[in-house]
């Protein structure tokens, strides 16, 4: 392959990798109140009487999570700290987000009241009663 084609191929692959990285960054991080945050993935299940929300928060203690419910939006926020013994370590791979997180979840049209929350297997389980 001629040098020009090889160089063009390399630049093309580099730009594609940068575009993928930017897309992932936009997907997992957003700005909230002028500070960067990551969004935890969640599952939502509905029955006739309850709404159950499961949010993946590995390494976060339940008392470190703030949950607010206002105007049909559930906001779950807090921080997942990097373990102190790893602060000076070299990073080979970092796929699990650390730092501030915030997840905003628009609820279905109904009135809800938070009646239960607990942590199980790294997931925060929230239960909301339909009023």
MARFILUM-53764 format. One record per residue (C-alpha): chain; x, y, z; residue in one letter. Coordinates in steps of 0.001 Angstrom, whole numbers, plus 500000, padded with zeros to 6 digits. Each point is the difference from the previous one (the first is absolute). Layout:
<rs>
{c A, x X, y Y, z Z, r A}
...
</rs>
This chain:
<rs>
{c A, x 500000, y 500000, z 500000, r X}
{c A, x 501454, y 503410, z 499076, r X}
{c A, x 500989, y 502317, z 502857, r X}
{c A, x 497270, y 502554, z 499183, r X}
{c A, x 497254, y 497376, z 500189, r X}
{c A, x 501418, y 498580, z 503232, r X}
{c A, x 500150, y 503471, z 501532, r X}
{c A, x 496424, y 500765, z 498904, r X}
{c A, x 498820, y 496692, z 501458, r X}
{c A, x 501733, y 500697, z 503308, r X}
{c A, x 498473, y 503491, z 500232, r X}
{c A, x 496575, y 498629, z 499145, r X}
{c A, x 500236, y 497361, z 502737, r X}
{c A, x 501232, y 502594, z 502500, r X}
{c A, x 497050, y 502308, z 499248, r X}
{c A, x 497542, y 497101, z 500290, r X}
{c A, x 501463, y 499065, z 503407, r X}
{c A, x 499691, y 503610, z 501181, r X}
{c A, x 496381, y 500173, z 498830, r X}
{c A, x 499191, y 496764, z 501882, r X}
{c A, x 501657, y 501355, z 503165, r X}
{c A, x 498050, y 503269, z 499776, r X}
{c A, x 496742, y 498117, z 499448, r X}
{c A, x 500655, y 497823, z 503082, r X}
{c A, x 500937, y 503054, z 502042, r X}
{c A, x 496735, y 501733, z 499057, r X}
{c A, x 498073, y 496815, z 500827, r X}
{c A, x 501447, y 499504, z 503487, r X}
{c A, x 500877, y 503512, z 501149, r X}
{c A, x 498040, y 503205, z 500105, r X}
{c A, x 500257, y 503338, z 501741, r X}
{c A, x 497745, y 500626, z 502942, r X}
{c A, x 500189, y 503280, z 501899, r X}
{c A, x 503308, y 500730, z 498191, r X}
{c A, x 501777, y 496877, z 501254, r X}
{c A, x 500609, y 496858, z 497941, r X}
{c A, x 497934, y 496972, z 500964, r X}
{c A, x 499512, y 496475, z 498754, r X}
{c A, x 496624, y 498311, z 499591, r X}
{c A, x 499400, y 496625, z 501573, r X}
{c A, x 498065, y 497503, z 497862, r X}
{c A, x 496518, y 499141, z 501254, r X}
{c A, x 497084, y 497626, z 499463, r X}
{c A, x 496384, y 500960, z 500696, r X}
{c A, x 497178, y 497548, z 500717, r X}
{c A, x 496333, y 500892, z 500459, r X}
{c A, x 497114, y 498099, z 501535, r X}
{c A, x 496460, y 501163, z 500706, r X}
{c A, x 501050, y 501479, z 503372, r X}
{c A, x 503762, y 500590, z 499936, r X}
{c A, x 502917, y 501224, z 497963, r X}
{c A, x 503318, y 498274, z 500723, r X}
{c A, x 503213, y 501632, z 498850, r X}
{c A, x 503319, y 498143, z 500052, r X}
{c A, x 503119, y 502150, z 499632, r X}
{c A, x 503490, y 498492, z 499614, r X}
{c A, x 502272, y 501663, z 502573, r X}
{c A, x 502904, y 497644, z 500729, r X}
{c A, x 502174, y 501140, z 502886, r X}
{c A, x 497493, y 502570, z 501300, r X}
{c A, x 498494, y 499757, z 503480, r X}
{c A, x 496250, y 500580, z 500319, r X}
{c A, x 500501, y 502886, z 502451, r X}
{c A, x 502177, y 501808, z 497394, r X}
{c A, x 497104, y 500227, z 497538, r X}
{c A, x 497562, y 502914, z 499855, r X}
{c A, x 496543, y 499289, z 498589, r X}
{c A, x 497513, y 502762, z 499246, r X}
{c A, x 496591, y 499777, z 498380, r X}
{c A, x 498492, y 503186, z 498608, r X}
{c A, x 497604, y 500894, z 497187, r X}
{c A, x 500057, y 496547, z 498412, r X}
{c A, x 503792, y 499718, z 499988, r X}
{c A, x 502063, y 497724, z 502212, r X}
{c A, x 503575, y 501204, z 500575, r X}
{c A, x 502616, y 497620, z 501399, r X}
{c A, x 503396, y 501547, z 500737, r X}
{c A, x 503140, y 499465, z 502021, r X}
{c A, x 503629, y 499097, z 499569, r X}
{c A, x 501939, y 496840, z 499298, r X}
{c A, x 503463, y 500662, z 501404, r X}
{c A, x 503162, y 498428, z 498665, r X}
{c A, x 501398, y 497802, z 502801, r X}
{c A, x 502742, y 501900, z 501833, r X}
{c A, x 502632, y 497318, z 499470, r X}
{c A, x 499594, y 500373, z 496210, r X}
{c A, x 500431, y 503787, z 499742, r X}
{c A, x 503719, y 499708, z 499131, r X}
{c A, x 499691, y 496839, z 497898, r X}
{c A, x 500652, y 499923, z 496254, r X}
{c A, x 496790, y 499490, z 498051, r X}
{c A, x 500024, y 497236, z 497399, r X}
{c A, x 496237, y 500018, z 499454, r X}
{c A, x 497229, y 502098, z 501547, r X}
{c A, x 496504, y 498909, z 498960, r X}
{c A, x 498069, y 500372, z 503259, r X}
{c A, x 499232, y 503707, z 500543, r X}
{c A, x 501107, y 501810, z 503150, r X}
{c A, x 499111, y 503396, z 501387, r X}
{c A, x 496682, y 501826, z 500062, r X}
{c A, x 496979, y 498318, z 498472, r X}
{c A, x 496472, y 501116, z 499331, r X}
{c A, x 497147, y 498166, z 498323, r X}
{c A, x 496779, y 501799, z 499094, r X}
{c A, x 497074, y 497742, z 499233, r X}
{c A, x 496737, y 501320, z 498635, r X}
{c A, x 497201, y 497980, z 501545, r X}
{c A, x 496803, y 498846, z 498304, r X}
{c A, x 497037, y 502354, z 500376, r X}
{c A, x 498728, y 499223, z 503502, r X}
{c A, x 500650, y 501119, z 503574, r X}
{c A, x 502641, y 497999, z 501859, r X}
{c A, x 501354, y 499766, z 503515, r X}
{c A, x 503388, y 498458, z 500803, r X}
{c A, x 499411, y 497216, z 502525, r X}
{c A, x 503073, y 497800, z 499867, r X}
{c A, x 503676, y 500057, z 499112, r X}
{c A, x 502777, y 497515, z 500571, r X}
{c A, x 503268, y 498896, z 498474, r X}
{c A, x 500360, y 496452, z 498657, r X}
{c A, x 502948, y 498613, z 498022, r X}
{c A, x 501261, y 503456, z 499020, r X}
{c A, x 496567, y 501216, z 498881, r X}
{c A, x 497792, y 502567, z 501684, r X}
{c A, x 496391, y 498786, z 500068, r X}
{c A, x 497367, y 502727, z 500290, r X}
{c A, x 496313, y 499282, z 500403, r X}
{c A, x 497387, y 502629, z 499374, r X}
{c A, x 496312, y 499592, z 500843, r X}
{c A, x 497435, y 501337, z 497572, r X}
{c A, x 497665, y 502399, z 501839, r X}
</rs>
